[in-house]
């Protein structure tokens, strides 16, 4: 009898489907009656034709997992669990589904993932729990753990993927951001940026004591690669240029570079790193003097964790050139305007990183990119290891696939630039920067 009812339902569904196909080329398909009829027909669709899954997880990507609760969900902050309460996939022969996930897009990086909270998704009924707060918009859950705290990784592993995910699934920004591993310092630092992704108040899991209910939940962020936005993978094509415009709207609503029109010298920001973290320019004052002698108006920029991003944006956005050693602080190049100069000083052993993390994005953003690759005698490593050591002669062979070996180049290496040689590159930077400044002045008047 049960099979007979199923066959009847199937026959009815296909009869209705044939009716649809008969009319798809007529204006009837645009009418409200057709839409009502279509909705009714979809209800007749046999479950065997489209099995509904309340929880789905796509784990096919190298760097991230994306899990969905396709229906009503309750979040219990005490157990860090999302319960699917709309319907269940379990049967007497198949127990409740229970999945663990870490919503941070570096899933193969054990060091990063050790700092990311594990969340549970389940079809089990929530034990004696009811909705403390009921939301009418879906949730997007992600972690501010991992390598956040490093300015570069905060953008590459968090904000660029967040921008991609929002534009992939929530282009109207009707989504509630639910953030795990969100410490107060990080929340304060990006208090101006985070609300730009959503039309709703943000939920910090760390501060929650009551349950929250959502109509659906997405856990995880989509990454296209290292500081990359692939326009072909988005419903409406976007690139890093669009992300840069997004930052401008967040940090500099009244973008105004007219102050630079009153300068007779192109403005250069000389990025310096703290000596404690390595890759410091040991003769920074000499570099500054050389740039000034060529005609630059130079400001040394040494960003700290507490540095205001709004102030940093406005300052850097008005500059015509940026010079600095490969490192996280060069992420501020996202704040430069098209046509500005980015000169990256590339220490021994960092060629690949420099190209992927900063050169490629700079070219997408329309910056004038200049690379200054240091020689052995400009590296502090030559004093420690000697010019004939493998560390200096063949960094690729020394480090191999062992990332911990890269510490030699990233943490213990400083640079003392050959001023005569570096001045040649500065001249090129000055020429390009002045061209941009002159163009601005011409357009202003």
N, C-alpha and C positions, 0 to 999 in steps of 0.2 A: 504493500500500500504506500509506504514511504517513497519507494523508488518511482511509483506511478505519479505521485504528486510532484516529484522532482522533474520528471520528464515533461509533465504538463507545464510547469513553470518555465522550463527551458524553451518549450515550443512557443509559449506566449511571448517570451522575451524576443525570440527571433522573428516572430510575426510582427511585433512592434518595430524591431530594427529594420525590417524590409519596408515598413510604412515610412520610416524616417528617410531611408535612402531614396524612396520614390519622390519625396518632396524636397530633398536638399538643394535642388536647383531652382526652387521657386521662392518668391518673397515670403512664403509662409514660415520659413526657417528663422526669419528675423522677428516674427511676432511674439508677443508675450504668451499667447496660447500655446505656441510651439514649445517655448521654453518650459512651461508648466507640464506639457505632455511629455517632454524629454525627461524631466525630473521624475515623473511618475514611472516612466518606463525603466529608468535606472534602478528604481526600487525593486522592480521585478527581476532584475538580473540575478541569476542563480549564484549562490556563494561559490559553487565549484568553478565558475568561470573567472572569478576575481577574488581570491581569498584575501580577506582584510587582515593585515598584521598591525597590531597596536604598537609594536616596537620593531624598528628596523635599524641596522647598523651597517654602514659601508666602511669596511676596513681595508679596501683595496689600494688605498693611496700610501705612498712611501712615508710621508711626513705627518699625516693626520688621519684620524677617524671621525666620522660624522654619524651620530646616532639621532634618531627621530622617535618621538612619542606621538603617534598619529591619532591624537584624541586627548580627552581630558586627562590631566595629570596633577598629582598632589606632590608637593615637595616638603619633606620633613628635614629641617636643618639639623636636628639632633643626630640623625643617623646618616645625613648626606645622601638621602635616597629619594629618587623620583618614582612614584607609584603611578602606573597607568591604570586609571579608574574608569575609563570610558567603556572598555570591554576587555575581555581576556582571551589570550590565545591558548590557554591551558585546557586540557581535557583530562578525563579520568586516567588515561594512559600516558598523558604528557604533563608533567608537573609545571608549576609556574615558571616563567622565564625570569632569569636573573643575570644581568650583565654589568660588568665593571668597565668604566671608561675614565680616561684622563683627558679633558678637553683642552689640549695644548698641542700646537702643530709641530712637535719635534719628537714623535713617538719612538723613533729609533735611537734617540740620544738619552742614554741612561742617566747621565749627570743632570740634564735638564729635567727629566721626568721624575727624578727623585724629589723634586721640590714642587710637584704638582699633585694636588689633592685627588684622590680616587673617589669617583661618584658611582652610586649604584642606580641602575634602572631595573624595574621589576614589574611584572604583572600581578604579583601577590597583592591581596587586599591590604590596605594600610590598617594596622592594628589600632582600633579605637581612636582614629584620627579623623578630624573634619577640617574643612577649610577655615584657616584663620583670616586669610585675605583671599578674595576671589578676583582674579584678573580677567579681563575680556580680550586681552591681546596675547599672542604667543610669546614664549620665552626663548632667548638665545643664551646658552650657558657656555662660558669659557673661563679659562684660568689666567690669572695675572702672576702666576708663579714662574717656574722654569728659570730662564735667564733674564727675566725682567729685573730691573735694577741696573742693567747695562743699557745705555741709551739706544745703541744700535739694535739690540735684540728686542727692545720694547716696540720698535717700529717694525722690524722684519718679522718677528714672531707673534706680534699682537695686533698692532693697529693696521698694518697693510692687510693681513688676513681678515681682520674684522671688517675693513672696508670692502673686501672682496665678498665676504659672506653676506653682508647686508645687501649689497647690490645684486647678489645672486638670488637671494630668497626673500628679502624684505625691502624692496626698493622704495616703498612708501614710508619706510622707517616706523611702521606700526609693529614694533617689537620691543619687548622688555629685556634689557641686558641684565643677566644674572651672573655675577662675577665671583669666582672662587679664588682663594689665595690673594685676596686684595687687601694689602696692608694700608694703613692710614697715610703713610708718606706717599705711596704710589697714587692713591686716590686723590690726594691734594695736588700732586704734581700735574695730573691730567684732568683736573676738575673742569677746565674750560673745554677740553677736547671731547671727553666721553659723552656729554649730553648732545653733541652734534650728530651722533649716530642714531639717536632715538627720540621719539616724541614723548617718552614716558620716564618717570623716575627710575633710577638705577638701583638694583638690589645687590647689596654686598653680602654674600653668604656668611662671611665672618661675623656680621652684626645681627643675624637673624635668630629669633627665638620662637617664632610662630610659623605655622604651616602656610604655604602659598599654593593656590590652585590656578592652573593655566589651561586654556583650550587646546594647546599643543606645545611641545618643547623640542628644540633643536640643541644638541650638545656637541660642541666642537667648532673649530674655525677652519675654513678652506684656505689652503696655501697653494700658490702657483709656483713657488720656488724661492730662491734667495733674493729678496727685495725686488720681486717681479710681479707685475699684474699683466696677465695674458688676456688681451681684449677678446680673443676668439672663444674664450671659455666663459664669457659673461653674456647674459641675455641682451644687454645693451652695452656695446664695447666701451671699455674704459681702460686707461693706462695710468702710469705713475703721474702723468701730467694732471689728470683729474683728481688724484689723491692730493697732489700739491695744492690744487685749487681748493680742495676741501680743507686743508690745513690753513690756507689763507683766510677762509671764511671763519674759521674757529679762532684764530689768533690775531687777525688784523682786519677786522670788519671794515675799517676806514683806511684801506691800503693807500698810502700816500708816500711816494718817493720824491716828491717835489723838493724836499730839503736838499737832495743831492744835486739839484739843478743850480744851486747857489755855490757849489764847490768847483774849484778849478782843478782839483786833483781827484782821480778815481780812488774810491775807498776800498781798502784791502783789510780783510779780517785774517789775522795770523793766529791760527788755532794752536794752542800749546797743551801738552799733556803733563800731568803731574809726574815728577821723577819717580814716585813710589810705584807707579803702574807700568813703567817702561815706555820706550819709543819717544823719549823726550828730546827736543832739540837743545843740545847742550850749549850751542852758541847762538841762542835766540836773539840776543841784543844785537849781535852783528848782522843777523838776517834782517831784523827790523830796520837797522840803519841802511843796509844795502837797498831795501825796498823803498825807503824814504828818499834816498839819493836819486833813485830812478824816477821819482815823481809821485809815488803813492802816498795817500793819507792812511797811515797804518794804525790799527788798533789790535792789541793782543787780547785774545779771547780764551779764557781758562774756565770753562763751564764747571759748575759744581752741581751736586744732586739737588741743591735748593735753588738753583738759578731759575728765574722766571722764564717759562717758555714763551710767553707773550712778549716779554721784553726782548728775548733772544731773537724771536721771529722778526720783530719790527727793525731791530738793528741790522741783522744779516740780510733781510730783504732789501734794505737800502744800499747794501754794499755791491761793488762791481767785481770783486774777486775774493777768493778764499784760498789760503795756503795752509797746509798742515800735513803731519805725518799720518800714515794709515792708522786708523783707530776709530773708536765709537763716536768721537766728537765730530768727525766728518759727516755724520748723519745730518748735521745741521745744514749740509749742502741742499737738503730738501727745501730749505727756506730761500734759496737763491732764485733770482729771476732768470728766465731764458736769456741767453747771451752773456751771462756772467761767467767768470772764469773759475774753474776749480783746478788747483794744482795740488796733486797728491804726491807727497814724498813717500817713496816705496822702499822700506828697509829690506835688508837681506832676508830671504826666505818667505816673503809675503806677497810675491808677485801674483799668484793665483787669487788670493783673497782680495788684493787690491783691485784686480780687474773685475771680479764678480760682484763684490760688495759696493764699490763706488764708481768705477769707470763706466760700467754698463748702465747703471741708473742715471749717471750724469749725462750720458749721450741721449737717453730717452727724454730727459728733462730739457734738452736743448742747451746744455751748458757747454762752454768752451773748455774742453778737458785737456790738461797738460800733465804729463807724468815725469817726475824726477826720480829716476832709479839710482839709489846711492851706490857708490863703489865700496869695495872692501875697507879701504882706509878711512871711510866716513862712518863706519860702524864701530861701536864700542866692543863688539865681539872679537875684533882682531887683536885687541890687547890681551884678552882672556885666553883665546884659543890659538892665536897665530894664523898667519895668512894661508898656510898650507893645510890647515885642519879641514876635515870633511864638513864640519859645520859651516864653513865659509865657501869652500870650493864646490860643494854639491849639496845644497840644502834639501833637495828632493830626496836624495839617497839617504841623507842623515835622518830626516823625519819619517820618510816612507808613509805608511798608512797610520802611524802611531801619533794621534793628535797630541798626546802628552808631551811628545818631543818638540812640538811647536812652541812650547813654553819658552824655550831658549830664545826664539826669535821675537816672541810677543811680549814677554815679561822681563827679560834680562838685557835686552838690546836698546841702546840709545844711539842717537846720531849726532855727529858734528859735521855740518855741511861745509863743503868746499865753496867758500864764498865767491871766488872768481868763476868757478864753473856754474854755481847756482844763479849768479847774476845774469847769465845768458838766458836762462829759463824765465827769470823775473822780467827781463826785457820783453819777452814774447807775451807774458801775462799782462804787462803794462799796456802794450800795444792793443791787445784785445779788449782790455777793460776800458781804456780811454775811448775806444771806438763806441762801446756801449754808452758811456757817459755823454759823449758828443751827440749821439743819436737821441738820447733822452732830452738834452737841452734843446736840440733842434725841434723836436716834436712839441716841447712845452711852449715854444715861442713861434 
